[in-house]
Amino acid sequence: MSKKTVLVLGGGPDAEHQVSLDSSAAVAEALSRSGRYVVQREIFKELAAESLAAMGGDVVFPVLHGPWGEGGPLQRLLEADGRPFVGCGSHAARWAMDKLQTKQVALSLGIATAPATVFHPLDAEPPIDLPLVLKPVHEGSSVGLAICTNADDWRKGAGMARRMLSEGSTAAFMVEPLTKGRELTVGIVAGEAMPIVEIEPASGVYDYEAKYDRDDTRYTVDPPLPEGLAHAIQRDALRLARTLGCAMLARVDFMLDEQRGPRLLEANTMPGFTSHSLLPMSAARVGLAMPALCAALVDDAVERHTQGSATNHDAPAVIRST
């Protein structure tokens, strides 16, 4: 495939601005090492169409996280722009960013996930039994996550949620029972499931600090699991990604409950590409080091665009009640 200039976008107006910059820098370096021409740009606010067009590049690799950069608005802008871009289309991005919608799709496929409800700012008491998890519906990287094991945890977590809602930094919070077990994740690249990665945070909670600021989180690629379970989890991750419309690039997270088996946590349509990130770890196990991984994603975007699909990206499947 002939060389094309890749526009790598990082930053954005969402809470994960710095993480996005770290990821986009790693992507730009990897693409340069693969022999690609790279233009790297930092975004500080929501873009206008003419601003994106002026940035140049033949292919766009948008390494942004959060509701605007990963949840549909940027993808709509990229679709209107007309250049091939890495990642899913706007409808799929919107579906996958919405954790409650993702759960609904998972349940329609027979994939187990914990029940959840929307947090109401007037909830003085927990709407479900403790222990529980309180988290934004439309955020990533565990931004705003609160693990509530007692009444004091709940008061603190609910207070944080009310502040974030009043500031407009997120649109909604959800509450679900705390699922304990082994945390597992499956990367999806060009319609293929990567090896499972097990995450073992020293603090016991895989929060923002454990993901990006600490060096004591343990990661195991291809962890030992009961016979057939790894394949089943990879299969479910791929089924979910295909149905959501993000099988080009995604990461799907599960919690493995010892008694009840794997339970879906969420899906991510633009996984991180930092030194702590999980998708590059799993891809490396199958021979896709960072330069090869990023180059493959660019080539896949160009190929899809060349084939002339409606949006260059998979659309979510229609979910019908039975």
N, C-alpha and C positions, 0 to 999 in steps of 0.2 A: 504494500500500500504506500502511495507517495506521501512524503512528509507534508504535514499541514501545521500551521501555527496554532498552538493551543492557548486559549485565554483561560487562565486559572484565576478564579474569583475567591476571595477570602474576606473574613470580617463579618460585615452585615450589621443590621440594627438590633439583632436579638441578643439574649443574655449570654450566648456562647461565642461572643465576638473573638475573644483571645484564643479560645480553643480552635475556632475556625481558622484563624491566622496561622496557628501552629500546623494544622493539617494542610492548609493550602501551600505553605512553604515546603512541607515534605513532598507534596504532590508535584510541585513545580520542579524541585530538585530531582525527583525520580524521573520525571518526563525528560528533563535535560540530559540525565544520564542515559536514557534510552535513545537519545539522538533526536528528540523532538525540539522544534522551535517553540519557545514558551514566552508568553506575555503574562506577567503577574500583576494583578490589581487588587487593592484593598477597598472594600465598600464600607461606608460609614452610615449610610441611610438608605431608605428605599429608592431604587433606581427609576429613572424615567427611561423610556425606550430609546430616546436619542443619546442618552449617556451610555447605555450599553452598546449601542451601535458604534459609538466613537472609540470604544476600547480596542477595537480590532480583533484579529484572530479568526481562524477558519472553523474552529471547534471550541466549544465552551465546556470547561470543567468547573462547575460551581461547587466549591467545597464549603458550603455554608450550612449551619445548623440552626434549628429553631423554627418558630412558626412562619416567619416571612421567608427565610432562606431555604427552608426544607419542607414547608407545609403547603405549598401551592402558589403563593403570589409570585415568587421569582420564576417558578416553572411556567406560569402563564406568560410572563414577560419573555422568557426564552422561546416559548412556542411561537409567539407573535414575531419575534426577531428572525426566525427562520433558519438559523444555523443549527447543525447537529450539536447536541449537548449530552453530557454524561448524566445519568440518573433517570428517574421516572418522570412521567408527565404530570400535569397540574392536578388532575382528578385523583390519580393514585397517591400523589404527595399529600393531598388533603385528607384522603381516607386514612393513610398510614399514620399521619401526625395525630389524628384523633384516636386516643387510646380506647375510648368506649366503642367507636366504630370498628376498630381493629378486633376488639373482643367479640363484637357481634358477628363479624365475618368469620372469625375462628370457630365460634360455636356453630355457625351454619355448615362448617366443614367437619364438624365432629371433633375439633381440637379443644381439649380441656383448658379452661382458664377460670380464674377466680371471679365470682360475681362482683359487680361494682355498682356504685350509685354516685350521683352528683352531690358534691358538698354544697350546702346552702350556708351563706354567711351568718344566718340567724341560728344555725345549729349550735346550741349551747352544750349539748351532750353529743357524744358520738352516735351517728345514725345506725351503726352496727356494733357488734360486740368487739371489745379489745381482745387481743392486739390487732392493729390495723395499719394500713398504709394510706397516707394522704399525699396526693401528688397532682400537679397540674395535668390537665387533659391534653394540652397542646404544647408541651415543652419536651426537651431531651436532656441528656447528660445528667439526669437526676436533679435538675434545677427545681428547687421548691419541694423536694422530697422530704417527708417527715415519717419516721417510724414511731408509732404510738403504742407503747406497751402498757401505759398506765394513764390515769386521769391528768397528771401533770404534763406528760408528753402531749396529750391531746390539746390541752389548753394552749401550750406553746405552739404546736403545729397549726391549730385553727387560727391563732392570732397571726401567725406568719401568712397563712392563706388569705385572711381578710385584708392584710396590708397589701399583698401583691395584687389582689383583686381591685382594691380601691385605687391603687396607683396605675392600674391598667396594664401592668406588665405581663399579665396572663388573662385568659378569657374565662377559664373555669377550672375547678378542682374536682377530683374524684376521690372516692373512698372505697377501698377493697380490703378483705381480710388479709392479714399477713401470712404469706406462704413461706414456710421455712424449708430449707433443703439445700441442694447443690445448685449453684447458679451456672447455667450453660448457655452458650450462644452459638448461632450458626450464621456464618457469612454466606451471602448469595452473590455470585459473580457470573454475569452473562448466562443466567438460567441454570447454573450449576451450584449445588450445595457444597460448601467448603467443609473441612474437618471441624468438629466441635471444639470449642475452647471452654474449659472450666475456669471460673473466676473465684478466687478465695481471698477476699479482703481481710487484712489483719484485724481491722476494726469490727468485722462482722457485718458491715453494711457497705455495699458498693455504691457510695455516694459520690458527689463531684470531686471531693478531695481524694478519695481512693482511686478514682479514675485518672486524675490528671496531676495532682500535687504530691502524692505519696509514692514511695518506691517499695512499699512492703506488701503490695497486693501480689498474690501468686497466681500465675496463669499456667494452665496445662493444656497443651494441644493434644487432641485425641486421648482424653482421659479414659481410664478403665471404667466400663459400664457393663451392666448385664447384657448377655448375648442378644443381639437384635435391636437393642434400645437405641443405639446411636443412629442406625439406619432409619428407625421409625421417627426420631426427632428431626433428622435431616429431611426426611420425606415431608413431614408436616410443615417444617419451615418453608420448604420450596412450594408446597401447595398454597400456603398462606400468601407468600410473596407473589405467586402467579395470580391468585385471585384478587389481591389488592392492586396488582398491576405494576409491581416494583421488582420483578425478577431479574431485571438488568443489573441492579445493584441494591443490596439491602443487608441488614443484619437483624436476625430474629432472636429474641431472648426468651429463655424458659427458666423455670425453677423446678428442679426435680425433687418432688416430695417423696419421702421414703415409702409411705403407705399408698398414696394416690397416684404416683407416677408423675410425668412431666406436665407442667401447667404453663401455658403461654403468659408471658409478661407484657411484651410489646414488640413492635417492629420499627426499624429505623431505615429511612430511605437514603440517607447520606451518612454512613458510618464514619468514624474518625480515622484519620491517617497519621496520627502522631506516634511517637515512640512507644506510647502506652496502649495504642489502639489494637482492637481485637481482630478486625478483618485482615490487616496485613499479616498478623501472626499466623492465621489459619491458611491464608493463601500461600504463604512461604512454604508450608508443609507440602503442598502439591506442586512446588517448583515455580510459583509465581512470586519472586522477590518484588520489592516495591517498583523498580523500573518496569519490569514485565507486567505487573498488575495494572499500573496506571496506563501503560501503553495499550494493554488489552481493552481496558474500559473505553479509551478514546477510539480505538479501531472499531469496537462494537457500536459505539454511537454513530460513527461515520457510516458504517455498513447499514445500520437500520435506516439512516436518513437516505442513503442511496437507493434502498429498496422502495422508498416512497410510501411508507406507512403513513396513516393520517396525521399522526402527531410525532412520529419517530419513536414512540414509546408505547408500552403496553397500557391498555385501558383497564380499569377495574372490571371484574366480571359482575354481571347483574346477579344480585342475591335475591332469591325468591323464597318466601316462607313456604313450608311444607305442611 
